[in-house]
């Protein structure tokens, strides 16, 4: 069956998926969790095969780090599935009940988006998170992962799909696209696919947007910043910066640029450059820093680069206004942090920085659906329409209006024979 044919079949099954009870969807998630644990040896064997092929094909180290699937990642995924299962059901949630007139009642009710196509990077855990969130939210999903994890993704998908269908979900609840050319076919499925979520490079996301008429939600580069303000606590600053850079260097929420208030430079940099050295972090900086501290020169391109590596660019700024202007110009509107003890400065930063996540005194690595208590995420949206930041359960839902009447007609109101008397009932 082609992607277009499968998408059409999923569109027909999407009302059945939306109608599946909360217990059926939660049962599917519990069964997926148990099936993943039961099949872990097969998963790890497939991942070893992917890693071996990546080495032979000279896949970049940043990509290799993402495709590694460890027992710890499996443990994190099972915890995420437990958390997602325990979340209150948001499907068919009543958001508004308004009496327009006697016997004429308007209800707004949440509902799944329908059929969602997700194209994601070479990260096996992403497949599990995306599939489970789509199930919890009552959506059908077409999944296309990076080719570097084709063996791991195949095993994971088969385990998830089998458990989902055996739990009572529709046959067409999930589909895995395995060939690169299927992406082009997916982009043409305007009649069947309701939303596309691409995850990857800026060029890739832009390509998707330029070559489809399907609505697209997602983010491109993750150029995240940390700004160290004049009034900062160095005992907080050093661990936060190091964690944001090293905890998972290849992630989109790893910090890439450090901005330092000119009055904070000499208090921060001696200890920070030592910490960079201890963690093998290369510092590329502007002249004010390179003249005094161990670093190499940075150019404008460095400030527009997502390294995904143990490299960080840095520059001094005259004040918070310059820091905010730099972030809004060079950032990707993902996640940015201020390190300060000044409440007024923090409030200014959080108001003026135009990003999906703005933090004070904590690592940018917290930008994650699991860490936000969403159970998982399908990605992080840097747009402003529909969903923003880590996209969890609520980001995969929309709503519909239901109007219950008793022979009411508009002509009566247009003529003045009847009048509306809007009354909210909840």
C-alpha positions as CSV (number, residue, x, y, z in Angstrom):
1,X,0.0,0.0,0.0
2,X,1.4,3.4,-1.0
3,X,1.7,6.3,1.5
4,X,-1.2,8.1,-0.2
5,X,-3.4,5.0,0.0
6,X,-2.4,4.4,3.6
7,X,-3.1,8.1,4.5
8,X,-6.5,7.9,3.0
9,X,-7.3,4.7,5.0
10,X,-6.1,6.4,8.1
11,X,-8.3,9.4,7.4
12,X,-11.3,7.1,7.3
13,X,-10.3,5.4,10.6
14,X,-9.5,8.7,12.4
15,X,-13.0,9.1,13.7
16,X,-12.8,5.6,15.2
17,X,-9.5,6.5,16.8
18,X,-11.0,9.7,18.2
19,X,-13.9,7.7,19.6
20,X,-11.7,5.2,21.3
21,X,-12.3,5.4,25.1
22,X,-9.7,6.7,27.5
23,X,-9.4,3.3,29.0
24,X,-8.7,1.7,25.6
25,X,-6.0,4.3,24.8
26,X,-4.5,4.0,28.3
27,X,-4.6,0.2,28.1
28,X,-2.7,0.4,24.8
29,X,0.0,2.6,26.4
30,X,0.4,0.1,29.3
31,X,0.6,-2.8,26.8
32,X,3.2,-0.9,24.8
33,X,5.3,-0.3,27.9
34,X,5.3,-4.0,28.8
35,X,6.0,-5.0,25.2
36,X,9.0,-2.7,24.9
37,X,10.5,-4.3,28.1
38,X,9.8,-7.8,26.8
39,X,11.4,-7.0,23.5
40,X,14.4,-5.0,24.8
41,X,17.0,-7.5,23.7
42,X,15.7,-7.4,20.1
43,X,15.7,-3.6,20.3
44,X,19.3,-3.4,21.5
45,X,20.4,-5.8,18.9
46,X,18.8,-3.7,16.2
47,X,20.4,-0.6,17.6
48,X,23.9,-2.2,17.6
49,X,23.4,-2.9,13.9
50,X,22.5,0.8,13.3
51,X,25.6,1.9,15.2
52,X,27.8,-0.5,13.3
53,X,26.4,0.8,10.0
54,X,26.8,4.4,11.2
55,X,30.5,3.8,11.9
56,X,31.0,2.2,8.5
57,X,29.3,5.2,6.8
58,X,31.2,7.8,8.8
59,X,28.0,9.3,10.3
60,X,28.8,12.5,12.2
61,X,29.4,12.1,15.9
62,X,26.5,14.4,16.8
63,X,24.1,12.1,14.9
64,X,25.6,9.0,16.4
65,X,24.9,10.3,19.9
66,X,21.3,10.7,19.1
67,X,20.8,7.3,17.6
68,X,22.3,5.4,20.6
69,X,19.5,3.5,22.4
70,X,20.6,2.4,25.9
71,X,18.9,0.6,28.8
72,X,18.8,4.0,30.5
73,X,16.8,5.5,27.6
74,X,14.5,2.5,27.7
75,X,14.0,3.1,31.4
76,X,13.2,6.8,30.7
77,X,10.7,5.9,28.1
78,X,8.9,3.4,30.3
79,X,8.7,6.1,33.0
80,X,7.4,8.5,30.4
81,X,4.7,6.0,29.3
82,X,3.7,5.6,32.9
83,X,3.4,9.3,33.4
84,X,1.5,9.8,30.1
85,X,-0.9,7.0,31.0
86,X,-1.6,8.6,34.4
87,X,-2.3,12.1,32.9
88,X,-6.0,13.1,32.9
89,X,-7.7,12.4,29.6
90,X,-8.1,15.6,27.6
91,X,-10.0,14.2,24.6
92,X,-13.7,15.2,24.5
93,X,-13.2,17.6,27.4
94,X,-15.9,20.2,27.6
95,X,-14.4,23.7,27.4
96,X,-17.5,25.9,27.1
97,X,-21.3,25.5,27.6
98,X,-23.3,28.6,26.6
99,X,-27.1,28.9,26.4
100,X,-27.8,31.2,23.4
101,X,-31.5,31.1,23.9
102,X,-34.0,28.8,25.6
103,X,-33.5,25.3,24.2
104,X,-30.4,26.4,22.1
105,X,-27.2,25.4,23.7
106,X,-23.6,25.8,22.4
107,X,-20.9,23.4,23.6
108,X,-17.2,23.6,22.7
109,X,-15.5,20.2,23.1
110,X,-11.8,19.2,22.6
111,X,-11.1,16.6,19.9
112,X,-8.0,15.1,18.2
113,X,-6.5,16.8,15.2
114,X,-7.0,13.6,13.1
115,X,-4.1,12.3,11.0
116,X,-0.6,13.7,11.9
117,X,2.5,13.1,9.9
118,X,5.8,13.3,11.9
119,X,9.2,13.4,10.2
120,X,11.9,13.2,12.8
121,X,15.6,12.8,13.3
122,X,17.7,9.7,14.0
123,X,16.6,9.2,17.6
124,X,14.8,6.0,18.4
125,X,13.3,7.3,21.6
126,X,11.5,10.0,19.6
127,X,9.5,7.3,17.7
128,X,8.2,5.9,21.0
129,X,7.3,9.3,22.4
130,X,5.6,10.5,19.3
131,X,3.6,7.3,18.8
132,X,2.5,7.2,22.4
133,X,1.4,10.8,22.5
134,X,-0.6,10.4,19.3
135,X,-2.3,7.4,20.9
136,X,-3.1,9.2,24.2
137,X,-4.5,12.2,22.2
138,X,-6.6,10.0,19.9
139,X,-4.7,10.8,16.7
140,X,-3.6,8.6,13.9
141,X,0.0,9.0,13.1
142,X,2.3,8.5,10.1
143,X,5.9,8.2,11.4
144,X,9.1,8.7,9.4
145,X,12.4,8.5,11.3
146,X,15.9,9.1,10.2
147,X,17.4,6.4,8.0
148,X,20.4,6.0,10.4
149,X,18.1,4.3,12.9
150,X,16.1,2.2,10.4
151,X,16.7,-1.1,12.1
152,X,15.9,0.1,15.6
153,X,12.9,2.1,14.5
154,X,11.5,-0.9,12.6
155,X,11.7,-3.1,15.7
156,X,10.2,-0.4,17.9
157,X,7.4,0.4,15.5
158,X,6.4,-3.3,15.1
159,X,6.3,-3.7,18.9
160,X,4.2,-0.6,19.4
161,X,1.8,-1.2,16.5
162,X,1.2,-4.8,17.5
163,X,0.4,-3.8,21.1
164,X,-1.8,-0.9,20.0
165,X,-4.0,-3.0,17.7
166,X,-4.3,-5.9,20.2
167,X,-5.5,-3.3,22.7
168,X,-8.5,-2.5,20.5
169,X,-7.3,0.5,18.5
170,X,-8.1,0.8,14.8
171,X,-6.0,-1.1,12.3
172,X,-4.9,2.2,10.7
173,X,-4.0,4.0,13.9
174,X,-0.2,4.0,13.1
175,X,1.9,3.7,9.9
176,X,5.7,3.7,9.5
177,X,7.1,5.2,6.3
178,X,10.5,3.7,5.9
179,X,11.8,5.0,2.5
180,X,13.2,8.5,2.0
181,X,11.1,9.0,-1.2
182,X,8.0,8.4,0.9
183,X,8.5,11.9,2.4
184,X,7.6,13.5,-1.0
185,X,4.5,11.3,-1.2
186,X,3.5,12.3,2.3
187,X,3.7,16.0,1.4
188,X,1.1,15.5,-1.3
189,X,-1.5,14.0,1.0
190,X,-3.4,17.2,1.6
191,X,-6.8,15.5,1.6
192,X,-5.8,12.9,4.2
193,X,-3.2,14.4,6.5
194,X,-4.3,17.2,8.9
195,X,-0.9,18.3,10.2
196,X,2.8,17.8,9.6
197,X,5.5,18.0,12.3
198,X,9.0,18.1,10.8
199,X,12.0,17.8,13.2
200,X,15.5,18.5,11.9
201,X,17.7,21.2,10.4
202,X,16.4,24.6,9.4
203,X,16.9,23.8,5.8
204,X,14.9,20.6,6.1
205,X,12.0,22.2,7.9
206,X,11.9,25.0,5.4
207,X,11.9,22.4,2.6
208,X,8.8,20.8,4.1
209,X,7.0,24.1,4.4
210,X,7.8,25.1,0.8
211,X,6.7,21.8,-0.7
212,X,3.3,21.0,0.9
213,X,-0.1,22.6,1.4
214,X,-0.6,20.7,4.6
215,X,-0.3,22.8,7.8
216,X,3.2,22.5,9.3
217,X,4.1,22.8,13.0
218,X,7.7,22.6,14.3
219,X,11.0,24.2,14.9
220,X,14.3,24.2,13.0
221,X,17.6,25.1,14.7
222,X,18.0,25.1,18.5
223,X,20.3,28.2,19.0
224,X,19.8,28.6,22.8
225,X,21.4,31.3,24.9
226,X,22.4,31.9,28.5
227,X,22.9,35.5,29.6
228,X,24.9,36.2,32.7
229,X,23.7,39.4,34.2
230,X,25.7,41.8,36.4
231,X,24.0,40.7,39.6
232,X,24.6,36.9,39.5
233,X,25.5,34.0,41.8
234,X,28.6,32.2,40.5
235,X,27.8,29.1,42.4
236,X,24.6,28.8,40.3
237,X,26.1,30.1,37.1
238,X,28.9,27.6,36.6
239,X,26.8,24.3,37.1
240,X,23.9,25.7,35.0
241,X,26.1,26.7,32.0
242,X,28.1,23.4,32.1
243,X,24.9,21.3,32.3
244,X,23.3,23.2,29.5
245,X,26.3,22.6,27.3
246,X,27.3,19.0,28.3
247,X,24.4,17.1,29.7
248,X,23.3,16.1,26.1
249,X,25.4,18.1,23.7
250,X,23.5,16.9,20.6
251,X,20.1,18.1,21.8
252,X,18.2,21.1,20.4
253,X,18.0,22.6,23.9
254,X,21.7,22.6,24.6
255,X,23.1,26.1,25.0
256,X,25.1,27.4,22.0
257,X,25.9,31.0,23.0
258,X,26.9,32.7,26.2
259,X,26.3,36.4,26.7
260,X,28.1,38.1,29.6
261,X,27.5,41.5,31.1
262,X,30.7,43.5,30.9
263,X,30.7,44.0,34.7
264,X,30.3,40.3,35.3
265,X,33.2,39.2,33.0
266,X,36.1,39.1,35.5
267,X,34.1,37.4,38.2
268,X,32.7,34.7,35.9
269,X,35.4,33.9,33.3
270,X,38.3,32.6,35.4
271,X,36.3,29.8,36.9
272,X,34.1,29.2,33.8
273,X,37.1,28.9,31.4
274,X,38.6,26.4,33.9
275,X,35.4,24.4,33.9
276,X,35.3,24.6,30.0
277,X,38.8,23.1,30.0
278,X,37.8,20.3,32.4
279,X,34.9,19.4,30.1
280,X,36.8,19.7,26.8
281,X,34.6,22.6,25.7
282,X,36.0,24.9,23.0
283,X,35.3,28.5,23.6
284,X,34.9,30.9,20.7
285,X,34.6,34.5,21.8
286,X,34.8,38.2,21.0
287,X,37.9,40.2,21.5
288,X,37.0,41.4,25.1
289,X,37.2,37.7,26.1
290,X,40.0,36.4,23.9
291,X,42.3,39.2,25.1
292,X,42.2,37.9,28.6
293,X,40.9,34.3,28.7
294,X,41.7,31.1,26.9
295,X,39.6,31.1,23.8
296,X,39.6,31.4,20.0
297,X,38.1,34.3,18.0
298,X,34.4,34.1,17.1
299,X,32.8,35.7,14.1
300,X,29.2,36.5,13.3
301,X,28.6,33.1,11.8
302,X,29.4,31.5,15.2
303,X,26.5,33.3,16.8
304,X,24.1,31.9,14.1
305,X,25.3,28.3,14.5
306,X,23.8,25.4,16.2
307,X,27.0,23.4,17.1
308,X,25.5,20.3,18.6
309,X,29.1,19.7,19.8
310,X,31.4,20.7,22.7
311,X,31.7,24.2,21.3
312,X,30.2,27.4,22.7
313,X,30.4,31.0,21.4
314,X,30.5,33.9,23.8
315,X,30.5,37.7,23.8
316,X,30.2,40.6,26.3
317,X,27.3,43.0,26.3
318,X,26.9,46.4,27.8
319,X,23.6,45.5,29.5
320,X,20.4,43.4,29.4
321,X,18.9,45.4,26.5
322,X,21.8,44.4,24.3
323,X,21.6,40.8,25.4
324,X,17.9,40.7,24.6
325,X,18.5,42.3,21.2
326,X,21.2,39.7,20.4
327,X,19.0,36.8,21.4
328,X,16.0,38.0,19.3
329,X,18.3,38.6,16.3
330,X,20.4,35.4,16.3
331,X,18.3,33.0,18.3
332,X,15.9,30.4,17.0
333,X,13.1,31.3,19.6
334,X,13.6,28.0,21.3
335,X,14.8,28.4,24.9
336,X,16.9,31.1,26.5
337,X,18.0,31.7,30.1
338,X,19.1,34.6,32.3
339,X,21.4,34.0,35.3
340,X,20.6,36.8,37.8
341,X,19.6,37.5,41.3
342,X,17.9,40.7,40.2
343,X,14.1,40.1,40.0
344,X,13.5,43.2,37.8
345,X,16.1,42.0,35.3
346,X,14.6,38.6,35.2
347,X,11.1,39.9,34.6
348,X,12.4,42.2,31.8
349,X,14.3,39.3,30.2
350,X,11.3,37.0,30.3
351,X,9.0,39.6,28.9
352,X,11.3,40.9,26.1
353,X,12.9,37.6,24.8
354,X,10.7,36.3,22.0
355,X,11.2,32.6,22.7
356,X,9.0,29.6,23.5
357,X,10.9,29.1,26.7
358,X,12.5,31.7,28.9
359,X,14.3,30.7,32.1
360,X,16.0,32.1,35.2
361,X,18.9,30.4,36.9
362,X,18.3,26.9,35.4
363,X,19.6,24.8,32.5
364,X,18.1,25.1,29.1
365,X,18.0,21.3,29.0
366,X,14.8,21.5,31.0
367,X,13.0,22.4,27.8
368,X,11.4,18.9,27.3
369,X,7.9,17.5,27.5
370,X,8.9,14.8,29.9
371,X,10.5,17.3,32.3
372,X,7.5,19.5,32.0
373,X,5.3,16.7,33.2
374,X,3.7,16.1,29.8
375,X,4.7,12.5,29.7
376,X,6.5,13.0,26.4
377,X,6.5,15.4,23.4
378,X,6.2,15.2,19.7
379,X,8.7,18.1,19.4
380,X,9.2,21.7,20.3
381,X,7.3,24.3,18.4
382,X,8.9,27.8,18.0
383,X,5.9,29.1,16.2
384,X,3.1,31.0,17.9
385,X,0.0,29.6,16.3
386,X,-1.8,26.5,17.9
387,X,1.1,25.3,20.1
388,X,4.4,26.6,21.5
389,X,7.3,25.1,23.3
390,X,7.3,21.3,24.1
391,X,4.3,19.9,22.3
392,X,2.6,17.4,24.5
393,X,-1.0,16.1,24.8
394,X,-2.8,19.4,24.6
395,X,-0.8,20.5,21.6
396,X,-2.2,17.6,19.6
397,X,-5.8,18.5,20.3
398,X,-8.1,21.0,18.7
399,X,-11.8,21.6,19.4
400,X,-15.2,21.5,17.7
401,X,-18.5,23.3,18.4
402,X,-21.7,21.4,19.0
403,X,-25.0,23.3,18.9
404,X,-28.1,21.6,20.3
405,X,-31.4,23.2,19.3
406,X,-35.1,22.5,19.1
407,X,-36.2,23.7,15.7
408,X,-34.5,27.0,16.0
409,X,-34.0,29.1,12.8
410,X,-31.9,32.2,12.2
411,X,-34.8,34.0,10.5
412,X,-36.5,34.4,13.9
413,X,-33.6,36.3,15.3
414,X,-32.9,38.3,12.1
415,X,-36.6,39.5,12.1
416,X,-36.6,40.3,15.9
417,X,-39.2,37.7,16.8
418,X,-36.6,36.1,19.1
419,X,-33.6,37.5,20.8
420,X,-30.4,35.9,22.0
421,X,-29.7,35.9,25.8
422,X,-26.2,34.5,26.1
423,X,-25.7,32.7,29.4
424,X,-22.7,30.7,30.3
425,X,-23.7,27.5,32.1
426,X,-20.2,26.5,33.2
